[in-house]
Amino acid sequence: MTITMKEVREEIDLLDRELVLLLARRQKCVEMAAFVKNDESLIVDEDRIEDVISKVTSFGESCGLNKTISEPLWRKLIELSIAHEFKELDLLKSDT
């Protein structure tokens, strides 16, 4: 059986859709965290960040995902999530 580039791309497109769904769920959790924390000083937690990175890279490696992909990807995801959490907290404060 020969696989075509079209088939590879279709699989990537399907996976991208699944990833987007999961990232949207993760974003909702970040928004809930902003609501629960309700304090800018609680948003950045370096220990938690390193714990997440450690868990993700370890699990990723066990699944065949290279750390050179997982670590920078999750660091960027966390960076963007923190920025989003700050924005959400600002919105919460402006609504009161």
C-alpha positions in Angstrom: 0.0 0.0 0.0 1.3 3.4 -1.0 0.4 6.5 0.9 -0.1 9.8 -1.0 0.8 13.3 0.1 -2.9 14.1 -0.2 -3.7 11.5 2.5 -0.9 12.7 4.7 -2.3 16.3 4.5 -5.8 15.1 5.2 -4.6 13.4 8.3 -2.7 16.5 9.4 -5.8 18.6 8.8 -7.9 16.2 10.9 -5.3 16.3 13.7 -5.2 20.1 13.6 -9.0 20.2 14.1 -8.7 17.9 17.1 -5.9 20.1 18.5 -7.9 23.2 18.1 -10.8 21.7 20.0 -8.5 20.7 22.8 -6.8 24.1 22.9 -10.2 25.8 23.1 -11.0 23.6 26.1 -7.6 24.5 27.6 -8.4 28.2 27.0 -11.7 27.9 28.9 -9.7 26.5 31.9 -7.3 29.4 31.7 -10.3 31.8 31.8 -11.8 29.9 34.8 -8.4 30.2 36.5 -8.5 34.0 36.1 -11.9 34.0 37.7 -10.8 31.8 40.6 -7.5 33.6 41.2 -8.9 37.1 40.8 -5.5 38.5 41.6 -2.7 39.5 39.1 0.0 38.4 41.6 -1.3 34.8 41.4 -1.2 34.5 37.6 2.4 33.7 37.1 3.5 30.6 39.1 7.0 29.6 38.1 6.9 26.3 40.0 3.6 25.4 38.3 5.1 26.3 34.9 8.1 24.0 35.4 5.8 21.3 36.7 3.7 21.5 33.6 6.7 21.5 31.3 8.2 18.5 33.1 4.9 16.5 32.9 4.3 17.4 29.2 7.9 16.6 28.1 7.9 13.3 30.0 4.6 12.2 28.7 5.4 13.4 25.2 8.6 11.4 25.1 6.7 8.3 26.3 4.3 8.9 23.3 7.1 9.4 20.8 7.1 13.3 20.8 10.5 14.7 20.8 11.3 17.2 23.7 12.7 19.6 21.1 9.1 20.0 19.9 7.1 19.6 23.1 9.1 21.9 25.4 9.2 25.1 23.3 5.7 24.5 22.1 4.3 24.3 25.7 6.5 27.2 26.9 4.9 29.3 24.1 1.4 28.0 25.0 1.9 28.9 28.6 3.3 32.3 27.7 0.2 33.0 25.5 -2.1 31.5 28.2 -0.7 33.8 30.9 -1.2 36.8 28.6 -4.8 35.7 28.0 -5.4 35.2 31.7 -4.2 38.8 32.4 -6.7 40.0 29.8 -9.5 37.9 31.3 -8.7 39.3 34.7 -8.8 42.8 33.4 -12.2 42.1 31.8 -13.5 40.7 35.1 -12.3 43.7 37.0 -13.9 46.1 34.5 -17.2 44.3 34.8 -17.4 45.1 38.5 
